Each structure stands twice: as structure tokens, then as C-alpha cells.
Amino acid sequence: MDGVKCSPNLFIFVTTQPQELLQGMEQQQFAEMYGRHALPTIIDQFIATPRTVRAWYNIGVGGPPTPFKYAFTRVLVVVDQRRLASVSRGQLADYIAMVGLAEIRAGAQVGDAPTVLKLFDAAPQAGPPGLSDWDRAFLKCLYSTASWPEMWRLRVDQLASSMVREIVP
């Protein structure tokens, strides 16, 4: 955490009952957990779609504590413990780091990129052992953008070029 006014905004839950947990959050803490402007139908779809790891991103206008115009106000990561099989803690932690630090679409197709995001595409033993050079370069380049308005204008090919320069100096 950075500074006195910083507060946690990444919440990670590992449970054997993810749907029930998410439904409880929806019923008891809707605005706090999902955001005041979240559409109930989208939340219901998020809750009903079974995944090993689900991430919900609340993005809001940054205030005085942050230099960014837009920032994650809250990120919920919910892990279905029953689906972990032989995933190591390190693999899971690195996967959560990727989905918690970057807004990754559920089911995003990453092609042949060597990334921890492929962890649940096949048997965990066949998956990456953790963050790859590609993952580290992606996060570094994503977070080296001076501010969120610039990041919104950042084109995918510019991000890719920065990553290549990072990976292959």
C-alpha cells in the first residue's frame, strides 16, 4: 500500500461455494461490491457463469489519493477451490496477479502468448509454472503508462511494441 490515504481495493476470496458467496454480496452489499451503476442482469450473468477464477472490476474516477483519472476502485477475485485440482499456490497467486492488476476479459483468447493466463486451459501440470517474461512485460508496459487517459488511447500494437522491447532488449 502506498501512503496513509491508500486503502485496499483488491479482494480475493477462495471458497468452495463461489456462487453463493457472490449472491450474498449481491443481496447484502450490492453497491459496495459491484458498484452503484452495475446492471443486475450483468451481475447475475457473472454469478451464474462457472469459472475457476472470476474477476469483477469496478472502475471509477480517481480522486486526490491517485494520480490517475480512472482507476480500479474495487477488484473482486473469486476462486472456486473445488476446481483447483493440482494448481500450485504459486501458479494461482501469479494468475490472480494478472487478473487483479489488469482488466482481463473472462475467456480472453491469448493465442500462442506464453502467459499464466493459460493456466486453466488444460491440465495444470501442462500450464505455465507462473508469471512468464511475457506477463511481466505486459504488466510493466501497462503500468508504465503515465496516466489512464493516455492508456485509453494506447493502441494494442503500441503496447505490443513496448513489450517486445522489454522482452528482447
C-alpha positions as CSV (number, residue, x, y, z in Angstrom):
1,M,0.0,0.0,0.0
2,D,1.2,3.4,-0.9
3,G,0.8,6.2,1.7
4,V,-1.5,6.9,4.5
5,K,-4.6,7.5,2.4
6,C,-4.3,4.3,0.4
7,S,-6.8,1.6,1.2
8,P,-7.2,-2.0,-0.2
9,N,-9.1,-2.4,-3.4
10,L,-8.2,-5.9,-4.4
11,F,-10.3,-8.5,-2.6
12,I,-9.5,-12.2,-3.1
13,F,-11.9,-14.9,-2.0
14,V,-11.1,-18.7,-2.2
15,T,-14.3,-20.7,-1.5
16,T,-16.0,-24.0,-2.3
17,Q,-19.2,-22.1,-2.8
18,P,-18.4,-19.1,-5.1
19,Q,-21.9,-18.7,-6.5
20,E,-23.4,-18.5,-3.0
21,L,-20.7,-16.0,-1.9
22,L,-21.3,-13.8,-4.9
23,Q,-25.1,-14.0,-4.5
24,G,-24.7,-13.0,-0.8
25,M,-22.6,-10.0,-1.9
26,E,-25.2,-9.0,-4.4
27,Q,-28.0,-9.2,-1.8
28,Q,-26.2,-7.5,1.1
29,Q,-23.6,-5.2,-0.3
30,F,-24.6,-4.6,-3.9
31,A,-23.3,-1.1,-4.4
32,E,-20.1,-1.5,-2.4
33,M,-19.1,-4.8,-4.1
34,Y,-20.3,-4.4,-7.6
35,G,-20.6,-0.6,-8.0
36,R,-23.6,1.7,-7.9
37,H,-24.1,1.7,-11.6
38,A,-23.7,-2.1,-12.2
39,L,-26.6,-3.7,-14.1
40,P,-28.2,-6.5,-12.1
41,T,-28.5,-8.6,-15.3
42,I,-24.8,-8.4,-15.9
43,I,-24.0,-9.3,-12.3
44,D,-26.4,-12.2,-12.5
45,Q,-24.6,-13.5,-15.6
46,F,-21.3,-13.0,-13.9
47,I,-22.5,-15.0,-10.9
48,A,-24.1,-17.8,-13.0
49,T,-21.1,-18.4,-15.2
50,P,-18.9,-21.1,-13.6
51,R,-15.2,-20.4,-13.8
52,T,-12.2,-21.4,-11.7
53,V,-11.4,-17.8,-11.2
54,R,-13.8,-14.9,-11.7
55,A,-12.8,-11.2,-11.6
56,W,-15.2,-8.2,-11.3
57,Y,-13.7,-4.8,-11.9
58,N,-15.2,-1.5,-10.6
59,I,-13.6,1.4,-12.4
60,G,-14.2,4.9,-11.2
61,V,-12.9,8.4,-11.3
62,G,-9.7,8.7,-9.4
63,G,-9.6,11.2,-6.5
64,P,-6.9,13.1,-4.8
65,P,-5.1,10.0,-3.5
66,T,-4.4,8.7,-7.0
67,P,-2.6,10.4,-10.0
68,F,-4.9,8.6,-12.4
69,K,-8.1,10.0,-13.9
70,Y,-9.6,6.5,-13.9
71,A,-8.6,3.7,-11.5
72,F,-9.8,0.4,-10.1
73,T,-12.0,1.3,-7.2
74,R,-12.5,-2.3,-6.3
75,V,-11.5,-5.6,-7.9
76,L,-13.1,-8.8,-6.6
77,V,-11.4,-12.1,-7.4
78,V,-13.3,-15.2,-6.5
79,V,-11.7,-18.6,-6.8
80,D,-13.6,-21.8,-6.9
81,Q,-11.5,-24.0,-4.6
82,R,-13.2,-27.2,-5.9
83,R,-11.8,-26.5,-9.4
84,L,-8.1,-26.0,-8.4
85,A,-7.1,-29.7,-8.8
86,S,-3.3,-29.7,-8.8
87,V,-2.7,-26.0,-9.3
88,S,0.1,-24.8,-7.1
89,R,-0.2,-21.8,-4.8
90,G,2.5,-20.0,-6.8
91,Q,0.6,-20.6,-10.1
92,L,-2.7,-19.4,-8.5
93,A,-1.0,-16.3,-7.0
94,D,0.5,-15.4,-10.3
95,Y,-2.7,-15.9,-12.2
96,I,-4.6,-13.8,-9.6
97,A,-1.9,-11.1,-10.0
98,M,-2.5,-10.9,-13.7
99,V,-6.3,-10.7,-13.5
100,G,-6.2,-8.5,-10.4
101,L,-3.7,-5.9,-11.9
102,A,-5.1,-5.8,-15.4
103,E,-8.7,-5.8,-16.6
104,I,-8.6,-9.2,-18.3
105,R,-11.8,-10.3,-20.1
106,A,-13.2,-13.6,-18.9
107,G,-12.3,-16.2,-21.5
108,A,-9.9,-13.9,-23.3
109,Q,-8.1,-15.7,-26.2
110,V,-4.4,-15.1,-25.8
111,G,-3.3,-17.1,-28.8
112,D,0.2,-18.5,-28.6
113,A,1.4,-16.0,-26.0
114,P,3.4,-17.7,-23.2
115,T,1.3,-16.5,-20.3
116,V,0.0,-17.7,-17.0
117,L,-3.5,-16.7,-18.3
118,K,-3.4,-20.2,-20.0
119,L,-3.3,-21.9,-16.6
120,F,-6.8,-23.2,-16.8
121,D,-6.9,-24.0,-20.5
122,A,-5.5,-27.6,-19.9
123,A,-4.2,-29.7,-17.1
124,P,-2.4,-27.5,-14.5
125,Q,0.8,-29.6,-14.9
126,A,0.8,-28.6,-18.6
127,G,0.3,-24.9,-17.7
128,P,3.0,-22.4,-17.1
129,P,4.7,-22.5,-13.7
130,G,3.9,-18.8,-13.0
131,L,4.4,-15.4,-14.5
132,S,6.3,-15.5,-17.7
133,D,8.6,-12.9,-19.3
134,W,5.6,-12.0,-21.5
135,D,3.3,-11.5,-18.4
136,R,6.0,-9.3,-16.6
137,A,6.5,-7.3,-19.8
138,F,2.7,-6.8,-20.2
139,L,2.2,-5.6,-16.7
140,K,5.3,-3.4,-16.7
141,C,4.3,-1.7,-20.0
142,L,0.7,-1.4,-18.9
143,Y,1.7,0.3,-15.7
144,S,4.4,2.4,-17.1
145,T,1.8,4.5,-19.0
146,A,1.8,7.9,-17.4
147,S,-1.9,8.2,-16.8
148,W,-5.1,6.4,-17.6
149,P,-6.3,8.8,-20.2
150,E,-3.2,8.1,-22.1
151,M,-3.7,4.3,-21.6
152,W,-7.2,4.5,-23.1
153,R,-5.6,6.0,-26.2
154,L,-2.8,3.4,-26.2
155,R,-3.2,1.1,-29.1
156,V,-2.7,-2.6,-28.8
157,D,0.2,-2.5,-31.3
158,Q,2.0,0.2,-29.3
159,L,1.6,-2.0,-26.1
160,A,2.9,-5.0,-28.1
161,S,5.9,-3.0,-29.4
162,S,6.8,-1.9,-25.9
163,M,6.5,-5.5,-24.7
164,V,8.9,-6.7,-27.4
165,R,11.4,-4.0,-26.5
166,E,11.1,-5.2,-22.8
167,I,11.5,-8.9,-23.6
168,V,14.1,-8.6,-26.3
169,P,16.4,-5.7,-25.4
